[in-house]
Amino acid sequence: MSRATKIVATLGPASSTPEVLERMIRAGVDVARLNFSHGSAQDHIDRATLVRDVARRVGRAVAIMADLQGPKIRVGRFVGGVATLVAGQPFILDAATTELGTSERVGLDYKDLPRDVKAGDTLLLNDGLLRLAVDAVRGHEVITTVVIGGELTNNKGINKAGGGLTAPALTAKDMEDIKTAMSFQCEYLAVSFPKNATDMEMARQLANVAGEPWRHRPALIAKIERSEAIPVLDEILRASDGIMVARGDLAVEVGNASVPALQKRMIRMAREMDKVVITATQMMESMIVNPVPTRAEVSDVANAVLDGTDAVMLSAETASGKYPVETIAQMAAIALEAEAADDVTLEADFMNKTFGRIDQAIAMGALFTAHHLGCKAILALTESGSTALWMSRHNIKVPIYGLTSQVVSQGKMTLYRNVRPLLIPPHGDRDAALAAAEQLLVERGALGSGDTYAITCGEPMGYPGGTNMLKICRVA
């Protein structure tokens, strides 16, 4: 596989049979996302088992990302499941009522809304399709006027323009879901609506405690969805292993026009801080019902790839859409074309840069040498995957193979841009490990007679963070 950008696909009713999932993995899925906003704990456990069984049969590493629901900032339910809101008409959001809603009033799942808003605020419903102006707050009632109307169905989301809702990032349901996710040892845990580093630190502590029976510690992805997260992106990144540019809720809070520049900034920051980054939401939305994407969607995916994102994500397109396999194939083709047009700027990346760690300096040296020598591949023998992560932060046309004896490290590396993770048996002897790595790549067809490659490892072998050797080799 020559594609560097990874594909995250959400599983759902359209993609939960072994036959469809196998076709999706063969088409290019690298990470399977389990959306904990839907389904029971057993549903997610069953899907995780299915992903691992099918991936093993196909012979590809596929990681699992458990995506927490986060706070339910939603309206309640309506008589008949839907109400029509008319521009200029009053509409009341009532935190106390348990009755089914109408076009005049509806209940709230988020009971603290009256405390969080005041007259003059703007509320956006259903991903911003409907707009309400807050006129007053009276006890448990938020009195509004409909600015932009339309149909509103059960349990649609509420956002406040500019942010400011106080709902905690981790709910009681999320805490139970973390235990479920740790029971099948997901490689990635995505946290919804974090406002600061503390939210991520709490999620990490809960995940580490829940994962202790299996000695498992997942990587954490912060979903950037709140306007409050933007000023503290730096601290959120430091507390996380990566971020997701979650453009849906984020766009509703900060405005659509602000999102493209924020996307570029977030991708750049993540790469500079050696974190992974996923670009998500409506990337191939039209393919939920159509067999081909729009030209705008093609450009959207390509621009995210050119910005340097590690992965692009599909949501309803693969969870409930009519063409899950075709969507993945189209996304993979777009990524390949964009990558072919991308420039390598290693010299500029390294200019005025210093390295405080030996293993990081070795990783950078491998990139520079492999690029200028025209190596066929870079092989990183790594316990934790850190060496491969550092290499993946820089754009290079040479494929990087992360070779590890740790299954968890293999899973985490599936998300790193331009890294192909492979399992190898543990070796205590350096020369035996180097020979086994070359043989594995030859057997896979990645290296052939006469090919030059760079290889990094640590001596003594088997210690995380111990990479201290770079060697240039030629296949006999």
C-alpha positions, 0 to 999 in steps of 0.5 A: 500500500503506497498511500500515506494518509490513513482512513478512519471509518465509522461502523454501523448498520451498513458496515457490521457484517463480516462480508462488508467489513472485509471489503472495507478493510481491503479498500483501505480502512486503517482504523475502525471507529465505534461511536458510543453515541449509539448502540449498547455495550455488547454491540461495541464489544461484538463489533470490536471482536469482528474487526479484529477477526476480519483484519486478522483474516485479511492480514492487515493491521486495523486499530479500533477507536472508541469515540465517547458520546460526551454530554447530551446537549440536546432537545427532547422528543416531539409528538410524532417525532417532529415539529416545524419551527416558523421564523418569527414565532416564539419557541420555549426550551423547557428544562422541567417538562417531561411531556412530548414537544410541539412547535411551541415548546420542547423539553431538554436532555441538558437541564442546565441550559437555563443557567448557561444562557441569557437574553441576547444569546443565539442558540443553534439546533441540528448542526446550525440548521435552525437558529433561535434568539434568546429573549429571556430566561424564566426559571427553568424556561428559555424563551426564544424567537425562531430566527431560522426555522424548519423541521426539528426532530427528536434529540437534535443537538443544541449549540450556543454561538460563541460557546459557553455551555458548562456541560462536563466533557465526561459524563457518567455514561462516558465513565462506564463506556471507558470500562467497556472500551478497555475490556476490548483494549481499544488502541484509541479513545476519543474524548468529546467536547474537552474544554481544557487539558484537565478534561483529557487528564481525567479521561486518561486517568479513568482509562488507565485505571479501567485498563489495568487488568489488561495492563493496557493504556490507550492513546487519547484523541481530543475532539476539538468541538468547543470554542473554549478549546481553541485558546488552549489548544496547546495545553490540550495537545500536550495532555493528549496523543492527538486531536480530531478536527471535529468540524461539525459542532466546532463550525456551529460554535465558531462559524463556518467561515472560521473552520478552514483556517482553524483546520490548517492551524490545528494540523500544523500544531499537532505535527509540530508537537509530535501528535497525530491529527484526524480531519473529520465531518462531512468529508464525503457526505453526499456518498451516503446516498450517491455512488460518487462524491461531489467535486467540492468533497474531492477538494476537501479531502485533498486539501486535508491531505495536503495540509498534512493530516494523519487521517481523514474520517468517515462517519455516516458515509460508512455507518449507515450509507448506501456505499460504504466500500465505494466511499473508502475506495474513492477517499483512498484514490483522492489521497493518493493523487494529493500525496503525489503532488505534495512537495518534500521540504525536509531541509526546511523542516530541520532548519534551526531545529535541535533535538534533546533526545538521541532516539529523536535525532536518530529518527531525523537522521534516518529521514534525511539520509533515506531521502538524499540516498533515494532509499526504497524504505525506512525500517524502524525497529521500535517497542513503543512506536515513538521512532516511527511517530517522529519520522511520520511528522515530516513529509517524505516519499520514502515509506516508513515501516514500523516493526514492533513485537508489541501488538498495541504499538502496532495498532497505534502506528496504524494512524501515523501518516506514512507508517506501515506497522508490522509485527515481528518476533522479539529478538534479543540479538541486534544482528538477528533482529536486523536480518529478520526485518530485512527478510520480512520486507523482502517476503512482503515485496517491499524490498528486492535485490539491490535495494537500499534501505535505512534501518533504526534500532536500539542497542541493547534491544527491547527497551522503549525509547532506546533507539540509538543506531542508524544503519544503511543497508543494501539487499543482497 
